[in-house]
């Protein structure tokens, strides 16, 4: 049966069967049945985090996680809500954001190679195959084991005591020890199996060529089918093979999909879940670090997640601002990123959370010195309009509300410059 692709944005809800059947013929199968919902419930339970909210009529509501899930004959991909364009443009921007973080090993040059791909599954295959080619070319893992045998040839090392014991009256034999190289180690068997499986599944010519290269390097490895993730429990990562560990969870996801080994570390199994709250913050921080001199020539440092201040004495209730900018001339700016939608309704305080404002007050009290030129910014993604606002307290504590527009092709230089200019405007 042909797989059905369903794309959602964060907090979007899938269609019911009745809603789907009213749509065009190419959309009428894009609904979930009771069997699919049972799989979703299982994933929610096993992950310990509610990735989806179950709704009536066999519908699910996506949350803040960008992910792809394969259930039965359906591929469900969840995309970021802050981008409005076509899926392929959204995915390019997602990859660009990921290239600035440590979540996956993606280079900006890779994004150009993926411009035709509008499927998160194919993108994961691309990342897997590119990474694997690099690893195998530099560091193809093999095992060397010591073999002892009574041989007709004297080679390597003669085990004298065992030779005397076994060959005292047999002058034609030698009891020896030698090293045997074995390429069929568990890691290689698994990699071979993934390549073979993905070669049958990929629809991308680029990915097919990359996987064929991987498969050629592994041509002498035996083929083995892995039925459960538990078969990989014997695979230990050490100093020799630790380079492979970074993307091991991605490999398991591509091979087993909804059957990760939940007896192991949950965070490892779901490390390819992208929480957009975290990703938005990480991207802003890393982009600022990389473009520090363009944003402001007086900007000395961009620090993230400092945690050396507390609400109370004796280190009670840690305060951890997202970003602290330190400038020349005793100036400091604190930025807290909030991946939330705010709208232009002043009577509702732009829907800014009271708790976020109280939190900024504590940052002001603990992280600023009296003689500093200081500023605090709550930074939100821009949705439909730019919002700039300032709250001023009786104690002259100023908290700025700012939005940043990322709804364009982030990988183009002119738009990267536009992003820098936006930061320059609020980091003055």
Secondary structure, DSSP 8 states (H G I E B T S, - for coil): ---EEEEEETT-B-B-HHHHHTS-TTTTT-B--HHHHHHHHHHHHHHSS--EEEETTTEEEE-SEEEEEEETTEEEEEE-TT--S-HHHHHHHHHHHHHTSSSS---HHHHHHTTT---HHHHHHHHHHHHHHHHHHHH---EEEEEEEEESS--SEE-HHHHHHHHTT-TT-EEEEEEEEE---HHHHHHHHHHHHHHHH---HHHHHHHHHHHHHTTTS------SGGGGTT----TTTGGGGGGHHHHHHHHHSS---TTS-HHHHTTT-EEHHHHHHHHHHHHHHHTHHHH-TTEEEEEES---EEEETTTEEEE--SEEEEETTTEEEEEEEE-----S-GGGGGG--HHHHHHHHHHHHHH--TTSEEEEEEEEE-SSS--EEEEE-TT--EEEEEEE---S-TTSHHHHHHHHHHHHHH--
